[in-house]
Amino acid sequence: MPFVVGVARSGTTLLRLMLDAHPALAIPPETGFVPAIAELTEQGGMLRERFLAVVLGAETWPDLALTPAALRAALEAIEPFTAAAGLRALYRLYAGRFGKARWGDKTPLYCTALDRIRRVLPEARFVHIIRDGRDVALSLGGLWFAPGRDPETLARHWRSQIDAARAQGAGRPDYLEVRYEALVEHPRRELARVCEFLALPYDVCMERWHEGARERLSEHGDRFRADGSLVISHAERLRNQRFAMQPLAPDRVFRWRREMDADSVSRFELEAGDLLEALGYGLRRG
């Protein structure tokens, strides 16, 4: 079961759509609730009810386009009920909408939760997509879910997410790193590597992900807060994801060299330059 993780705006949606285009694999929009499910301590019927409360109470639940009744029916069929069995039933229900036998997940912030996910879903396989942090900062800085706008905050966020995932993944057979730049420049090679890691036969449909991307992203509806106020509209979410609906464009790689001002580059590199160098991206000042 693949979990696509990575700092937001690192290509997680692109990789999700590519994998989801495989005829055997369905990957839903972001979930966000799996770590909370992993922490549940109740048992039996109480655990089932708490599971339902966590999932149905998540602001991401509407994006899955499932009904509470269908989920409850799937969970009530599980005896004895466990959190792991409940999650598998939920993902199976989602994949069943598309007639697919396998399922996965794409939630960037799970970078920090690999160990918790392993505990509840030991079959999980983590695909960590990494992108040059300066490009991430360019893409992320103005969005509603950004941790901030200044280069220092964006650099610290990029570093912390990558460090967390690498610390929990290093040396483990269930962890694979993919570079955004390599995926854009050599998609077949990189997708074949991911498929091998997932024991998934390669299918050329993945290279045509963009043909069905708009339809798949139509699940991303208006996002509301608990008080009913609008966080972001469906139209704005699609606008933010417009590049994931288009064929690969080499000019999406290393945009920072053309579009990021020198002061912002310097400030980002002062915070995260050592990680940029460790990942082989190099520094402008160097």
C-alpha positions as CSV (number, residue, x, y, z in Angstrom):
1,M,0.0,0.0,0.0
2,P,1.8,3.2,-1.1
3,F,1.8,6.4,0.9
4,V,3.0,9.3,-1.1
5,V,4.5,11.9,1.3
6,G,6.6,15.0,0.8
7,V,6.6,18.7,1.6
8,A,3.6,20.3,0.1
9,R,4.3,21.7,-3.5
10,S,7.0,19.0,-4.0
11,G,5.0,17.1,-6.6
12,T,2.9,14.9,-4.3
13,T,-0.3,15.6,-6.3
14,L,1.5,14.9,-9.6
15,L,2.8,11.6,-8.3
16,R,-0.5,10.7,-6.8
17,L,-2.3,11.3,-10.2
18,M,0.4,9.3,-12.1
19,L,0.0,6.3,-9.7
20,D,-3.8,6.6,-9.6
21,A,-3.9,6.4,-13.4
22,H,-2.7,2.8,-13.1
23,P,-5.6,0.5,-13.8
24,A,-5.0,-1.5,-10.6
25,L,-4.4,1.4,-8.1
26,A,-6.7,4.1,-6.6
27,I,-5.3,6.9,-4.5
28,P,-7.8,9.2,-2.8
29,P,-7.4,12.9,-2.1
30,E,-5.6,13.7,1.2
31,T,-6.9,12.1,4.3
32,G,-5.2,13.6,7.3
33,F,-6.8,11.3,9.8
34,V,-4.6,8.2,9.7
35,P,-2.2,9.2,12.5
36,A,-5.1,10.0,14.8
37,I,-6.6,6.6,14.0
38,A,-3.3,5.0,14.9
39,E,-3.5,6.6,18.3
40,L,-6.9,5.2,19.2
41,T,-6.9,3.0,22.3
42,E,-10.5,1.9,22.6
43,Q,-11.6,-1.7,21.7
44,G,-14.5,-3.4,20.1
45,G,-17.7,-1.4,19.5
46,M,-16.3,1.7,21.2
47,L,-13.3,1.7,18.9
48,R,-15.6,1.4,15.9
49,E,-17.6,4.4,17.0
50,R,-14.4,6.5,17.7
51,F,-13.0,5.5,14.3
52,L,-16.2,6.7,12.6
53,A,-16.1,9.9,14.6
54,V,-12.5,10.7,13.6
55,V,-13.0,10.0,9.9
56,L,-16.4,11.7,9.5
57,G,-15.2,14.7,11.6
58,A,-12.2,15.3,9.4
59,E,-12.4,18.3,7.1
60,T,-11.0,16.1,4.3
61,W,-13.9,13.5,4.6
62,P,-16.1,15.2,1.9
63,D,-13.3,14.9,-0.7
64,L,-13.5,11.1,-0.5
65,A,-17.1,11.1,-2.0
66,L,-18.2,8.3,0.2
67,T,-21.4,8.2,2.3
68,P,-21.4,7.8,6.1
69,A,-23.9,4.9,5.7
70,A,-21.6,3.0,3.3
71,L,-18.6,3.4,5.6
72,R,-20.6,2.4,8.7
73,A,-21.9,-0.7,6.9
74,A,-18.3,-1.7,5.8
75,L,-17.0,-1.2,9.4
76,E,-19.9,-3.1,11.0
77,A,-19.0,-6.1,8.9
78,I,-15.6,-6.4,10.6
79,E,-15.4,-8.7,13.6
80,P,-13.4,-8.3,15.7
81,F,-13.0,-4.6,14.8
82,T,-9.5,-3.2,14.7
83,A,-8.2,0.2,13.5
84,A,-6.1,-1.5,10.8
85,A,-9.1,-3.4,9.5
86,G,-11.2,-0.3,9.6
87,L,-8.6,1.7,7.5
88,R,-8.3,-1.1,5.0
89,A,-12.1,-1.2,4.7
90,L,-12.2,2.5,4.1
91,Y,-9.6,2.4,1.4
92,R,-11.1,-0.7,-0.2
93,L,-14.5,1.2,-0.3
94,Y,-12.8,4.1,-2.1
95,A,-11.0,1.9,-4.6
96,G,-14.2,0.0,-5.3
97,R,-15.7,3.2,-6.7
98,F,-13.3,2.8,-9.6
99,G,-13.2,-1.0,-9.8
100,K,-9.6,-1.1,-8.6
101,A,-8.1,-3.8,-6.5
102,R,-5.3,-1.8,-4.8
103,W,-5.3,1.4,-3.0
104,G,-2.9,4.0,-1.4
105,D,-2.8,7.5,0.1
106,K,-1.3,10.9,-0.6
107,T,-1.0,13.2,2.3
108,P,2.1,15.4,2.4
109,L,2.1,16.0,6.2
110,Y,2.4,12.3,6.8
111,C,6.1,13.0,6.5
112,T,6.2,13.3,10.2
113,A,4.0,10.2,10.9
114,L,5.7,7.2,9.1
115,D,6.2,5.3,12.4
116,R,2.6,5.8,13.5
117,I,1.3,4.7,10.1
118,R,3.6,1.6,10.3
119,R,2.1,0.6,13.6
120,V,-1.5,0.5,12.3
121,L,-0.7,-0.5,8.6
122,P,2.5,-2.6,8.5
123,E,2.0,-3.2,4.8
124,A,2.5,0.5,4.1
125,R,5.2,1.5,1.6
126,F,6.3,5.1,1.7
127,V,7.3,7.0,-1.4
128,H,8.9,10.3,-0.4
129,I,9.1,12.9,-3.2
130,I,11.7,15.6,-2.6
131,R,12.0,18.9,-4.5
132,D,14.6,21.7,-4.4
133,G,13.4,23.7,-1.4
134,R,13.8,27.0,-3.2
135,D,11.2,25.9,-5.8
136,V,9.0,24.7,-3.0
137,A,9.2,28.1,-1.3
138,L,8.3,29.8,-4.6
139,S,5.3,27.6,-5.0
140,L,4.1,27.4,-1.4
141,G,4.7,30.9,0.0
142,G,1.4,32.5,-1.2
143,L,-1.0,29.6,-0.6
144,W,-3.6,29.3,2.1
145,F,-1.9,26.3,3.8
146,A,1.6,27.8,3.8
147,P,3.4,27.9,7.2
148,G,4.4,31.4,6.4
149,R,5.6,33.7,3.7
150,D,9.2,34.7,4.6
151,P,12.1,32.6,3.3
152,E,13.3,31.6,6.8
153,T,9.9,30.1,7.8
154,L,9.6,28.3,4.5
155,A,13.1,26.9,4.7
156,R,12.6,25.7,8.3
157,H,9.4,24.0,7.3
158,W,11.0,22.3,4.2
159,R,13.9,21.1,6.4
160,S,11.8,19.8,9.2
161,Q,9.5,17.8,7.0
162,I,12.3,16.2,5.0
163,D,14.4,15.5,8.1
164,A,11.4,13.9,9.8
165,A,10.6,11.6,6.9
166,R,14.3,10.6,6.3
167,A,14.9,9.9,10.0
168,Q,11.9,7.5,10.0
169,G,12.7,6.0,6.7
170,A,16.5,5.7,6.5
171,G,17.7,2.2,5.9
172,R,14.2,0.7,5.9
173,P,12.9,-1.5,3.0
174,D,9.5,0.2,3.1
175,Y,10.9,3.7,2.2
176,L,11.8,5.1,-1.2
177,E,12.9,8.6,-2.2
178,V,12.0,10.1,-5.5
179,R,13.2,13.5,-6.8
180,Y,10.7,15.8,-8.4
181,E,13.3,16.9,-10.9
182,A,14.0,13.3,-12.0
183,L,10.3,12.5,-12.3
184,V,9.7,15.5,-14.6
185,E,12.8,14.9,-16.7
186,H,12.6,11.0,-16.8
187,P,9.1,10.0,-15.9
188,R,9.1,6.5,-17.3
189,R,12.3,5.6,-15.5
190,E,11.2,7.0,-12.2
191,L,7.7,5.6,-12.4
192,A,9.2,2.1,-13.2
193,R,11.4,2.4,-10.1
194,V,8.3,3.3,-8.0
195,C,6.3,0.4,-9.5
196,E,9.1,-2.0,-8.7
197,F,9.2,-0.8,-5.1
198,L,5.5,-1.3,-4.8
199,A,5.5,-4.7,-6.6
200,L,3.1,-3.1,-9.1
201,P,3.4,-4.1,-12.8
202,Y,4.3,-1.1,-14.9
203,D,1.5,0.4,-17.0
204,V,1.9,3.0,-19.7
205,C,-1.4,4.6,-18.5
206,M,0.6,6.3,-15.8
207,E,2.4,8.4,-18.4
208,R,-1.0,9.7,-19.6
209,W,-2.2,10.8,-16.1
210,H,-3.1,14.3,-17.3
211,E,-5.8,13.0,-19.6
212,G,-8.0,12.2,-16.5
213,A,-6.5,14.6,-14.0
214,R,-9.3,17.2,-14.1
215,E,-11.9,14.6,-13.5
216,R,-10.0,13.0,-10.6
217,L,-9.4,16.4,-9.0
218,S,-13.1,17.2,-9.3
219,E,-13.4,15.5,-5.9
220,H,-11.6,18.4,-4.3
221,G,-14.7,20.4,-3.3
222,D,-15.0,23.6,-1.3
223,R,-13.2,23.2,2.0
224,F,-14.9,24.5,5.2
225,R,-13.9,25.1,8.8
226,A,-15.7,23.4,11.6
227,D,-17.8,26.6,12.1
228,G,-19.0,26.4,8.5
229,S,-16.9,29.2,7.1
230,L,-15.2,28.7,3.8
231,V,-11.4,28.0,3.8
232,I,-11.0,27.7,0.1
233,S,-13.3,27.1,-2.9
234,H,-13.3,24.2,-5.3
235,A,-12.3,26.6,-8.1
236,E,-9.3,28.0,-6.2
237,R,-8.1,24.5,-5.3
238,L,-8.2,23.5,-9.0
239,R,-6.3,26.7,-9.9
240,N,-3.6,25.8,-7.3
241,Q,-3.3,22.3,-8.9
242,R,-3.4,23.5,-12.5
243,F,0.1,22.3,-13.3
244,A,-0.7,18.8,-12.2
245,M,-3.4,18.6,-14.9
246,Q,-0.9,19.5,-17.7
247,P,1.8,17.5,-19.5
248,L,5.2,17.6,-17.8
249,A,7.0,20.9,-18.5
250,P,10.8,21.0,-18.0
251,D,10.6,24.7,-17.0
252,R,8.9,23.7,-13.8
253,V,12.3,22.4,-12.6
254,F,14.6,24.9,-10.9
255,R,12.2,27.9,-11.4
256,W,14.0,29.6,-8.5
257,R,17.0,30.3,-10.7
258,R,14.8,32.6,-12.9
259,E,12.1,33.8,-10.5
260,M,13.4,34.0,-7.0
261,D,15.1,37.3,-6.0
262,A,18.7,37.1,-4.7
263,D,17.8,38.2,-1.2
264,S,15.2,35.5,-0.8
265,V,17.6,32.9,-2.1
266,S,20.3,33.9,0.4
267,R,17.8,33.9,3.3
268,F,16.5,30.5,2.4
269,E,20.1,29.1,2.0
270,L,21.2,30.5,5.3
271,E,18.4,28.4,7.0
272,A,18.6,25.2,4.9
273,G,21.7,25.4,2.8
274,D,23.4,22.4,4.4
275,L,20.4,20.2,3.5
276,L,20.3,21.6,-0.1
277,E,23.9,20.6,-0.4
278,A,23.4,17.2,1.2
279,L,20.7,16.5,-1.3
280,G,22.9,17.6,-4.2
281,Y,21.1,20.7,-5.1
282,G,24.0,23.1,-4.5
283,L,23.9,26.8,-3.4
284,R,23.7,29.9,-5.5
285,R,26.3,31.6,-3.2
286,G,28.6,28.6,-3.8
